[in-house]
């Protein structure tokens, strides 16, 4: 099914090479015809790695493989395929993962446990890994430091545009680069990661420090986003540090030396997370939800996500209907402390309700005008405490049904 590019799409930025990273994409014919569906990345010796993975209790074989490999903190290669998620495939799935890692490790010359894997696509179908491994030798031979766009496109499924972001950061007085690619459009309700996201830096950072930064960064980005409330079986975020840049030595715990790096990493992760939401299946509007006045930050986040996941709120936004009653409904169903008579609701900077009732003299015209835009802002103040949180989602249109109703067709 050919999909029109999302009206919320953003263009790929210029993506300079990162020392110690060579990558590329190939067509293996795993499910798609006439497009790339396998991506390989070779990493310099000494590369460290961090990762976060889905909390879904039915994870794919590649997630199991990566979880087992991660404690070593070392990486030399990454192989990703699109079209088949290698999930719910039992022993065949584990065998496919092992065969893929073995083929890549032979090409790179490293232990199999330094090869990281990810798969995305249809669940419950055995991955034809022979096609994947057959494509790897030629792909490995033509890996390039410049093939970022090829890699970003090669991991797409129902995505309508490739997603990438890049930043620079200071470690001491040295500049390092961070670049990431991501894919995701549907089955998006990350619960510790996102669909697939791979981030690379030329910095030399111990694995433990990488892991701490990645965990915190995903909590403030991917874990605050949702398209449809469904947490993928394949959610994976991996962060690789090739160690090729020259900068002061970073201690194992990271610390203040990595303050700027952490800020730039967080910004990059949020950029990628919002690109995923912009490409939500059938999406026409990007929605930001700010909740304040909760009893705690954790409570505020649960309320924000309840609003973001509400089909009634999302369809009202799709219909450009300033129906604030649906927002109040979502607050109340979140299961968090809330007092009907202290809640305030605003859209687009206009407060519609305060202290449990409509604002006297409320004029709906500016809210209606805001609802016609492509980026919607919702504010809720619970009036109970100092907890606050932000979540992002998209509207729910008939396009979502069209895409998912014919996904395997």
RAQUIDA-V978260 format. One record per pair of residues at least 24 apart in sequence whose C-alpha atoms are under 7 Angstrom apart, sorted by the first residue. I is the first residue (numbers start at 1). J is the second residue. If there is no record, write none. Layout:
# RAQUIDA-V978260
i->I j->J
i->I j->J
This chain:
# RAQUIDA-V978260
i->3 j->160
i->4 j->160
i->5 j->160
i->5 j->161
i->6 j->160
i->6 j->279
i->6 j->283
i->7 j->284
i->8 j->278
i->8 j->279
i->8 j->284
i->9 j->161
i->9 j->278
i->9 j->279
i->12 j->163
i->12 j->164
i->13 j->165
i->15 j->148
i->15 j->166
i->17 j->145
i->17 j->146
i->18 j->177
i->18 j->201
i->18 j->202
i->19 j->202
i->19 j->244
i->20 j->44
i->20 j->202
i->20 j->242
i->20 j->244
i->21 j->145
i->22 j->143
i->22 j->144
i->22 j->145
i->23 j->143
i->23 j->144
i->23 j->145
i->23 j->147
i->23 j->151
i->24 j->139
i->24 j->143
i->24 j->144
i->24 j->147
i->24 j->150
i->24 j->151
i->25 j->139
i->25 j->150
i->25 j->151
i->25 j->154
i->26 j->135
i->26 j->139
i->28 j->131
i->28 j->132
i->28 j->135
i->29 j->131
i->30 j->83
i->30 j->128
i->30 j->131
i->31 j->83
i->31 j->84
i->32 j->83
i->36 j->154
i->37 j->81
i->37 j->82
i->37 j->154
i->37 j->155
i->38 j->80
i->38 j->81
i->38 j->82
i->38 j->154
i->39 j->79
i->39 j->80
i->39 j->81
i->39 j->151
i->39 j->154
i->39 j->155
i->40 j->78
i->40 j->79
i->40 j->80
i->41 j->77
i->41 j->78
i->41 j->79
i->42 j->76
i->42 j->77
i->42 j->78
i->43 j->76
i->43 j->77
i->43 j->242
i->44 j->76
i->44 j->242
i->45 j->76
i->46 j->74
i->46 j->242
i->46 j->243
i->47 j->74
i->47 j->75
i->47 j->76
i->47 j->240
i->47 j->241
i->47 j->242
i->47 j->243
i->48 j->73
i->48 j->74
i->48 j->75
i->48 j->206
i->48 j->207
i->48 j->240
i->48 j->241
i->48 j->242
i->49 j->73
i->49 j->74
i->49 j->75
i->49 j->207
i->49 j->238
i->49 j->239
i->49 j->240
i->49 j->241
i->50 j->207
i->50 j->210
i->50 j->211
i->50 j->238
i->50 j->239
i->50 j->240
i->51 j->211
i->51 j->237
i->51 j->238
i->51 j->239
i->52 j->192
i->52 j->193
i->52 j->215
i->52 j->236
i->52 j->237
i->52 j->238
i->53 j->192
i->53 j->193
i->53 j->235
i->53 j->236
i->53 j->237
i->54 j->191
i->54 j->192
i->54 j->193
i->54 j->232
i->54 j->233
i->54 j->234
i->54 j->235
i->54 j->236
i->55 j->191
i->55 j->192
i->56 j->231
i->56 j->232
i->56 j->233
i->58 j->233
i->59 j->87
i->59 j->233
i->59 j->234
i->60 j->85
i->60 j->86
i->60 j->87
i->60 j->88
i->60 j->233
i->60 j->234
i->61 j->86
i->61 j->87
i->61 j->93
i->61 j->94
i->61 j->97
i->62 j->97
i->62 j->117
i->62 j->118
i->62 j->119
i->63 j->118
i->63 j->234
i->66 j->116
i->66 j->117
i->69 j->113
i->69 j->114
i->73 j->207
i->74 j->114
i->75 j->114
i->75 j->115
i->76 j->110
i->76 j->114
i->76 j->115
i->77 j->114
i->77 j->115
i->77 j->116
i->78 j->115
i->78 j->116
i->78 j->117
i->79 j->116
i->79 j->117
i->79 j->118
i->80 j->117
i->80 j->118
i->80 j->119
i->80 j->155
i->81 j->118
i->81 j->119
i->81 j->120
i->81 j->155
i->82 j->119
i->82 j->120
i->82 j->121
i->82 j->155
i->82 j->156
i->82 j->157
i->83 j->120
i->83 j->121
i->83 j->122
i->83 j->157
i->84 j->119
i->84 j->120
i->84 j->121
i->84 j->122
i->84 j->123
i->84 j->127
i->85 j->119
i->85 j->120
i->85 j->121
i->85 j->122
i->85 j->123
i->86 j->119
i->86 j->123
i->86 j->125
i->86 j->126
i->86 j->127
i->87 j->123
i->87 j->124
i->88 j->123
i->88 j->124
i->89 j->124
i->89 j->125
i->89 j->126
i->92 j->126
i->93 j->126
i->93 j->127
i->96 j->127
i->96 j->129
i->100 j->129
i->100 j->133
i->103 j->133
i->119 j->234
i->120 j->234
i->121 j->157
i->152 j->181
i->152 j->182
i->155 j->183
i->156 j->183
i->158 j->185
i->159 j->183
i->159 j->184
i->159 j->185
i->159 j->279
i->160 j->279
i->163 j->272
i->163 j->275
i->164 j->272
i->165 j->268
i->165 j->271
i->165 j->272
i->166 j->268
i->167 j->264
i->167 j->268
i->169 j->260
i->169 j->261
i->169 j->264
i->170 j->260
i->170 j->261
i->171 j->247
i->171 j->248
i->171 j->257
i->171 j->258
i->171 j->261
i->172 j->247
i->172 j->248
i->172 j->257
i->174 j->246
i->174 j->247
i->176 j->202
i->176 j->203
i->176 j->245
i->177 j->201
i->177 j->202
i->182 j->272
i->183 j->276
i->184 j->276
i->185 j->276
i->185 j->277
i->185 j->279
i->185 j->280
i->185 j->281
i->186 j->227
i->186 j->228
i->186 j->280
i->186 j->281
i->187 j->228
i->187 j->230
i->187 j->231
i->187 j->232
i->188 j->226
i->188 j->227
i->188 j->228
i->188 j->229
i->188 j->230
i->188 j->231
i->188 j->232
i->189 j->225
i->189 j->226
i->189 j->227
i->189 j->228
i->189 j->229
i->189 j->230
i->189 j->231
i->190 j->222
i->190 j->223
i->190 j->225
i->190 j->226
i->190 j->231
i->191 j->223
i->191 j->231
i->192 j->218
i->192 j->219
i->192 j->223
i->193 j->218
i->193 j->222
i->193 j->223
i->193 j->235
i->193 j->236
i->193 j->237
i->194 j->222
i->194 j->235
i->194 j->236
i->194 j->237
i->195 j->232
i->195 j->234
i->195 j->235
i->195 j->236
i->196 j->235
i->196 j->236
i->196 j->237
i->197 j->236
i->197 j->237
i->197 j->238
i->198 j->237
i->198 j->238
i->198 j->239
i->199 j->238
i->199 j->239
i->199 j->240
i->200 j->239
i->200 j->240
i->200 j->241
i->201 j->240
i->201 j->241
i->201 j->242
i->202 j->241
i->202 j->242
i->202 j->243
i->202 j->244
i->202 j->245
i->203 j->241
i->203 j->242
i->203 j->243
i->203 j->244
i->203 j->245
i->204 j->241
i->204 j->242
i->204 j->243
i->204 j->244
i->204 j->245
i->205 j->241
i->205 j->243
i->205 j->250
i->206 j->252
i->208 j->252
i->208 j->253
i->209 j->252
i->209 j->253
i->209 j->254
i->213 j->262
i->217 j->266
i->217 j->269
i->218 j->269
i->221 j->269
i->221 j->270
i->221 j->273
i->222 j->270
i->222 j->273
i->224 j->390
i->224 j->391
i->224 j->392
i->225 j->391
i->225 j->392
i->225 j->393
i->226 j->308
i->226 j->309
i->226 j->392
i->226 j->393
i->227 j->277
i->227 j->280
i->227 j->393
i->227 j->394
i->228 j->309
i->229 j->309
i->277 j->393
i->277 j->394
i->280 j->394
i->281 j->399
i->281 j->400
i->281 j->403
i->282 j->397
i->282 j->398
i->282 j->399
i->282 j->400
i->283 j->394
i->283 j->395
i->283 j->396
i->283 j->397
i->284 j->374
i->284 j->395
i->285 j->374
i->285 j->375
i->285 j->376
i->285 j->394
i->285 j->395
i->286 j->374
i->286 j->375
i->286 j->376
i->286 j->393
i->286 j->394
i->287 j->375
i->287 j->376
i->287 j->377
i->287 j->392
i->287 j->393
i->287 j->394
i->288 j->376
i->288 j->377
i->288 j->378
i->288 j->391
i->288 j->392
i->288 j->393
i->289 j->377
i->289 j->378
i->289 j->379
i->289 j->390
i->289 j->391
i->289 j->392
i->290 j->378
i->290 j->379
i->290 j->380
i->290 j->389
i->290 j->390
i->290 j->391
i->291 j->379
i->291 j->380
i->291 j->381
i->291 j->388
i->291 j->389
i->291 j->390
i->292 j->380
i->292 j->381
i->292 j->382
i->292 j->386
i->292 j->387
i->292 j->388
i->292 j->389
i->293 j->381
i->293 j->382
i->293 j->383
i->293 j->384
i->293 j->385
i->293 j->386
i->293 j->387
i->293 j->388
i->294 j->382
i->294 j->383
i->294 j->384
i->294 j->385
i->294 j->386
i->294 j->387
i->294 j->388
i->295 j->384
i->295 j->385
i->295 j->386
i->295 j->387
i->296 j->386
i->296 j->387
i->297 j->387
i->297 j->388
i->297 j->389
i->299 j->336
i->300 j->387
i->300 j->388
i->300 j->389
i->301 j->389
i->301 j->390
i->302 j->334
i->303 j->331
i->303 j->334
i->303 j->336
i->304 j->389
i->304 j->390
i->304 j->391
i->305 j->391
i->306 j->330
i->306 j->331
i->306 j->334
i->307 j->331
i->308 j->391
i->308 j->392
i->308 j->393
i->311 j->396
i->314 j->394
i->314 j->395
i->314 j->396
i->315 j->395
i->315 j->396
i->315 j->397
i->317 j->371
i->317 j->395
i->318 j->395
i->318 j->396
i->318 j->397
i->320 j->371
i->320 j->372
i->322 j->367
i->322 j->368
i->338 j->382
i->342 j->382
i->342 j->383
i->343 j->381
i->343 j->382
i->343 j->383
i->344 j->380
i->344 j->381
i->344 j->382
i->345 j->379
i->345 j->380
i->345 j->381
i->346 j->378
i->346 j->379
i->346 j->380
i->347 j->377
i->347 j->378
i->347 j->379
i->348 j->376
i->348 j->377
i->348 j->378
